[in-house]
Amino acid sequence: MGFDPIEACSGTYSGVDLDSRVFERGIYHMKAAELILQFLLTHLDGVRFKREFFDCWPIGDPRQARDFRTHAFKWLDELRRGSAEKGDEVGQWPTEVPVRRS
């Protein structure tokens, strides 16, 4: 999909080490999640991402982090609900993967 962890982990994200265990340890798991969500949502619909996240990306303070999580949660929940309504196997949101704000 073209994700470049070296490019992504710059600026305020320079301390993040995006390895296979990033969500198991360390203090940067939230920042890693933000980077990965930003990449995936931009890949899904870059225009929508710019429109909905214009005031909270890149994240620079706690308010922006909260707003980013709120926007991301709403979008992911919309994808989950749309998948459930579709009802087919292709593109189905896995039932074992919850959508949570935290």
N, C-alpha and C positions, 0 to 999 in steps of 0.2 A: 504494500500500500504506500510505501515511500516514507515511512517514519524514520527520521534521522535523530537518534537520541543525543548526539553531540550538538547538533544545531538547537534542539529543543531545550537542552540543559544549559542555557546561557542566561545572563542577567540575573534576575532574582531567583532563577532556578538553577544557578551554577553549582549548588551543593548536592543536587539530586543525582544519584547513581541509579540509572534505570537498568538494573540487572534482574535476573529471574526471581530474586528474593526481595525485591523492593517493598512488597506489601507485607512481608513477614517480620521485618525488623526496621529499625531506624526511625528517625524523626521526620523523614521526608515522604512518608507514604501519602499524605494528603496532597503535597505538591506534585508527586508522581501521578496521582489520580487526575489532578487538574490538567497536567500536560497531555495525558492520554485521552481524556475526554475532549479537550480542545482539538486535538488532532482528529479523532474519530468524528466529532460533530461537524468540523470544518470539511472533512472528506465527504460526509453525508450531504451537507448543504451549506456551502461556504457563504452564500449570500444571506441565508437565514442566520447563521452564526454571527456574522458581522452586525446584522440588524439587532439581534436580541442580546448580544454580549458586548455591545459597543462601550458600555459604561463600566464594565468589570473585567475586561481582558486587554492587556495582561494585568494580572492581579497585583496590586501594590499595597493594599491595606486590608484590615479585617472586614470592613464593610464590603469591599469588592469581592473578597473570598466568599462571604455569605451570599451576596447577590449571584455570584457564579454558580454556587451550589443550588440555589433556588431555580435559576434558569435551566441548569442541566437536569435537575430532578424532574421538572415539568416536561422537558423534551423527552427524557427517557421514559417517563410514565406514559406519555402520549404514544411513543413507539410500542410500549408493552400493550397498551389498550388496543391499539390498531392491529397488532398481531393477534390478539385474542379474538377480535371481531372478524378477522380474515378467516380464521379457522382451518387453514391448510397447513401442511407440514413445511412448505417452503417459506423461509423467512419467519418462522414461528419463534416467538420469544420463549426461551427455555423456562419452564415452570419452576425449576429449582433455583433460578436467578432472580432474587427480589430486587425491587427498585426502592432504594432507601436514600434519605437525605444525607446520612452520615456514612 
